[in-house]
């Protein structure tokens, strides 16, 4: 199975984090960008660089800061002498971009990143330049430190296929990390398993994975279920969800479920594929009310409830 090969190679470098790694592989084959959220020190950067290496893709890490300018990311026009100018490309001209602490950059930088994510191109001066293919953004956020940050607007958060929450490792995994560090024994990185051409080929194969009409209706019911809360088994969430997911959420479910099916060696989507990707695809598209936040409720808990109560047939 392709997924087991990819996960096995990644976990030679990254200890644990199987669920997060699986979702990252799904996102790459879907052609969708990822928002990684977790406290410092849980291997977010290591996961991004490892997947880039195994995919045979060029990797760039950019540390976002409050004094950052769009030209620091995109590049700009450089004066070389009387009447002579040239374009210097910025770090965004890569295949895997790690936008580290993306919410620390001001709005203009975030907007420049949004164009690249949506259009696969950047504009320098008056000229648009195509980015390499495949082009994949992994952005990170620290959920516990908000001072001096610029929260991403909801419209931009919606552009990410997934928001993946990276949690703490288990006790055994944390012990293995400690022992590797203390003994300076690190397994050699495995050779790349894919190339840029093979990633593009797999992305094309994902589009050929079949989705039965009843499962497409199930995806629509899930998406609409985040908005239609009156009556029924989800009525306890009425007044606790300010805004539900947009139709783009259904597109995200469709793309991600097909990619997961391919990774598991199937040519058609099963209900379990949709359920597996739904929390990462939907939770960041839900806006909780102040009442829900005060009660300590989470969007992920709502999605889990949604999956329990919305039938797929």
N, C-alpha and C positions, 0 to 999 in steps of 0.2 A: 504494500500500500504506500502511495506517494507520501501521505501525511506522516506515517511512522518513520520513513527515511528522513524526512525534513526535520521532524521533531527530535529524532535520535541524534542527528548531527548537531542541531542547535543546543541540545542539552549536554553535549560534551563541553560546552563553554559556559552556558547559563545553567545554574543549579535550580531545579524546580521550575515554577512558573509555566507549567504545561498549558493551562487554559489560556493565558495571555499569549503565549507563543502560537498556539493554534489559531487564535483570532487574528494575529498578525499575518500568518500565512494566508488565511482566508481573505483578509483585506488586500494583500498584495495581488493575489490571483483575481480578485474582483476589480482591481484597478481603483480601489477606494482608499482615501487617506484616513489616518488614525490619530486620535487624541489620546495619548497615554497619560493617565493620572495616577500619581502615587507619591508617597513621601520620599525624601531623598534617601538614596542608598539601597533601593530595591531592584537595581539592575536595569533601569529603563534604557539608559544609553547603551549598555552592553547588549541588550536584546536587539536594538536597532542596528548596531554595527555588525552583530553576528548574522542577522538575516540578510543584510546587504552583502556580506562576504559570501554566504552560502548561495545567494542568488546570482553571484557574479556581476553585481551592479556597483557602479561608482558611488561612494558615500562621502557626504559632507556634513559636518556638525557645525551649527551656528548657534552661539550663545546669545539669546535675545536680552537686551538691556534697555533701560529707560532712555538712554541718550542715543539709541540706534536710529539711523536714517534709512530710508528706502534704498539709497544707493549702496549702503553697506551690505544689503542682501542681493540686490539686482545687478549692481555694477553701474557704470555711468559713462558719459562722454568725457574723454580726456583730451585736454589741449596739448598739442605737441609742437606748436610753433605757428608762425603766421599762416593763417588759412588752413592749418592742418589739425584735424581732430581724428581720434580713433575711439572705438567702443571697447571698454574694459568690462568683461563679463564678471559678474559677482558669483558667490558660492552657490547661488540657486541653480546654476547651470550644472546640474549633476543628475543622478538617477534616483538616489535615495537621500533626501534632505531631512536631517534631524533638527527640527526647530526647538531648541532647548529652552524651556521656560517661556513659551510663546506669549504668555499673558504679561510679561514684563516689558514688551515693546509697545510703543505708542501706536495710535490708531492708523497712521499713515503706513507704517511698516506692516501691520496686520492686513490692511487693505491690499498692499502689494503682494503679500503672500496669497491672499484670497484669489487674485486674478490668476496666479500661476496654478493654483489648485483646480480652479474651475475651467480655465481655458487652455492650460498646457502651454502658456506663452507668457512673456513679460514684455513690457513696453519701456524702452530706454529712449529718452528724447521723444521723437515722433515716430519711431520705428518699432514694430513688434518683432520679437524673436521667438521662434519655437524652442521649447525645452526638449532635452533628450527624451527618448522613449525607451523603456517605461519611465515615468516620473512619479515618484511616490513620496509623500510628506508624512513624517511621523513627528507630531508636535507633542511636547510634554508640558504638564502643569503640576505644580506643587499645591495640593488642596489645603494645606494648613497654614500657609504664610501668604497673606493677601496684601500686606502693606507695600505700597509702591508698585502695585500692579495695575494693569489696564484690562479688566475682564473682557473676554471675547464677546462681541455682540451675538445675540441668538442667531442672526442670519449667517454668521460665519461658523458658529458651532454646528449648525445644520448641514454645512458642507462636508463635514467629516462623516465618513461611512460609519465608523465605530468610535465610541469612547470606551477605552479599555481600562478598567481599574486594576492596578498592579498592587497586590497586597503583600503582607509580610510572608517570608518563607516559613515552612514548618520547622519544628525544633531540629529534626534530623538534617534538613537542608541547610539550616543556619550553621549547624555544627560542621557540615562539609565545607561551606564557604570559609569558615574560620580556620579549619585545618589546611585547606589549600593555601590560604594567605600565610599562615604561620610557618608552614614547611616550604613555601615558595614552590609548590608542585602544581603546575598548571598544565592540563592536557593540551597538547599541540592543537591548534585550530584545524578542523577537518578541511579537506579540499572543497572548493565550491562544487555544489551539486547541480547548479543550473548556470545558464548564461542569459544575457539580456534577450537574445533571440528566443531562447526556450521559455522565458517568462512571458514574452509576448505571445508565443504559441499557446501556452497554457491559458492565458487570458482569453484567447480566441476560442479555445475548447470550452471554457466556462460558458460562453454565450450559446454553445450548442447543447448544453445540458437541458433536458426536458423538465418542464414544470406542468403538472396536471392542472386543468382548469379549476378543480375543486380546491387545490392548494393555493392557487392564485386568489380565489375568493376568500380563503382563510387568511391570507396576508392582508387583504383589504379589511376584513372584519377586525383583525388585530389593530390595524392603524386607526380605523374609525372607532374602535373600542376605547381608545385613549381620549376621544372627544365626546362620545355619547355615554354619559354616566347615569343619566336619570333612569330610575327603576332598575330592575334586574339585580344580579349578584354583585355588581360593582358600585352600587348606589352609595356604599359607605365612603367612597372616594369623592362623591359629589361635594363641591365646595373646596376640595383639597387640591384639585388640578386646575390651575389658571388657564393653561393652554395645552392642548394635546398635540400629537405629532401631525406634521403636514403630509400631503401625499408623497413627498420625497422619501418619507420613511418606508412606504411600501416598496418603492424602487430599491431602497437599500436592502430590505429583506430579500427581495427577488435576486439581486446580484449576489449577496452573501450566501444565501442558501444554495445557489447553484455552485459557487466556488467550494463550499464545504462538501457538497456531494461529490465533486470531482476529486477532491483530496482524499475522500474515503473510497475512491475507486468505483463510483457509480455514475451512470449517465442519466439519472433522473433524481429529482428532489424527493425526499421523504419528509413527513411532518417533523421528525426529530431534527432535521437540518434547520428548519425554520425556528423551532424552539431553542436550539443551541445558540443561534446568532441574535435572537430577538432582544435580550437585555442590552447587549453592546450596541445594537442598531437603533433601539428606541429610547433608552433611558435619557440620553442627552438631548432628546427632542421634546421632553416633557418639562413643563414649567410648573413647579409646585406653588401653591398659594402660601401666604405667610402663616396661615393656620396650620398647614401641613408641616411646615418647617418648624414651627413652635412645638408641634407634637412629636418631633423627631422622626417623622416619616421620610422615606426616600423614594425617588423615582424608580429605583431598581425593585423595591418592594412592591410598588404598584404594577410593574411589568410582570413580576412573578404571579401576582394575583390575576392579572389579565390572562396569562397563559393557562392558569387553572380553570378559568371560567368561560373562556371563548372556545367553543368546539371547532374542530377542523373539518367536520362533516355536517 
